[in-house]
Amino acid sequence: MSSSQPEPGFAYRREQFQQMVEDTLATARQLGATDAGVDVSEGVGLSVSVRMGELENVERNRDKSLGVSVYLGQRRGNASTSDFSPQAIARTVQAAYDIARFTAEDPAAGLPDADDLARPDEVAHDLELFHPWPIDAGDAAAIALCCEDAARATSRQISNSEGASVSAQQSHFWAGNTRGFRGGYASSRHSISVSPIAGRGEHMQRDAWASSMRDPAELASPEAIGRYAAERALSRLRPRRVPTAEVPVLFEAPVAAGLLGALVAAVSGGALYRKASFLLDSLGTRVLPEHVDVFEDPHVKKGKGSSMFDDEGVRTRARRVVDAGLLEGYFLSSYSARKLGLKTTGHAGGAHNLALTSRLTAAGDDLDAMVRRLGRGLFVTELMGQGVNPVTGDYSRGAAGFWVEDGRIAYPVQEITIAGNLRQMLRDIVAVGADAYTAGTRTIGSVLIERMKLAGA
């Protein structure tokens, strides 16, 4: 992003943000702060939705914020403002300073160690995260209508629609602290989505599909998104209930991403130091089967979880989180690391690009092959509810999907509950499909779990 003029759509230049950061840090020092950190950002976007062939909503967003953390020894105060005038920024720094003055000391509070901060050459590395989409409301509406039309044209049984939408979002920021870190970048994220309804009366079923990318040129075609969403909705018609049983369960890849998310949450700093995790003291122990690995690469070009540094300015590194089933690393910020007596792993703000893979997966292990391997059991395509206890790992979720007999889909099912314990579920992963799907920052194929309890009719 050029520092001499704003990129299209932005109101502020990078050099303006850089000056705000320097001025804010200088004000904090003048007040007597022992340390300070500041982040200034701007985001703009367009969202358009249609329903049943008619334009429903056009929304433009423009947000900006400056946040500052002031440290007085091990006392910390935070404040923010959306007013970028010098007077408002000065008042915001004063507010953070005053909060710090009256806050109790916290031995874990403080900026990251200088040695952990990303260097200027690392900050400057371009991960190709910024791809603005020069689209107006009319063009966005046309794409959304095309997507919905493709869904409705798939079959006469597509009787209704919850609508289709197009979103084009971009943002940029600059951050700095009194220990020498300076860095920021521009990024974008765009999407097309649709949610068709099949059937009529009491026998309606809905499903949805979407494509989300940093680069609009890499979005799936609106026609393909619409057709696939419609096919998913049609496949759910005339569902049945199944008897209570204990059977193998195959999680479709988008749903399986939640299992990887649960693993990450359980080995993240906040849960660990609060002792609110079913995987306490699990470093170096087996948390997945021997054939399963989890790799993290923060430096994937155009990746949704890519960054050269975390929210504190700590450099990020590629690493093997799980190696042959053994947990090799936690997800820690500077604060949570100090609480645990460990070092930051560069995860203030969360995990980066994660991929869960199996050493047993072959190129031909697509979804059909995974269904054949399931044999007789439940293929889950949707989960409902929040029935997960992060402390014990107890897992109970409403589910919908398909009953499988002799390795073939027999009929759709709904109104069932699947239950187990996450610690055991993760260890009972039998296979991971080659049908890799990226949901946000997680990439994973369909996942077959050896056995779970199913509560049905």
Secondary structure, DSSP 8 states (H G I E B T S, - for coil): --SSS--TT-SS-HHHHHHHHHHHHHHHHHHT-SEEEEEEEEEEEEEEEEETTEEEEEEEEEEEEEEEEEEETTEEEEEEES--SHHHHHHHHHHHHHHHHTS---TT-S---GGGB--HHHHT------------HHHHHHHHHHHHHHHHHS-TTEEEEEEEEEEEEEEEEEEEETTS-EE--EEEEEEEEEEEEES-GGG-EE--EEEEESSGGGS--HHHHHHHHHHHHHHTSS-B----EEEEEEE-HHHHHHHHHHHHHHTBHHHHHTT--TTTT-TTSB-S-TTEEEEE-TT-TT-TT--SB-TTSBB---EEEEETTEE---B--HHHHHHHTS---S-TT---SEEEEETT--TT--HHHHHHHH-SEEEEEEEES--B-TTT-EEEEEEEEEEEETTEEEEEEEEEEEEEEHHHHHHTEEEE-S--EEETTEEE--EEEEEEEEE--
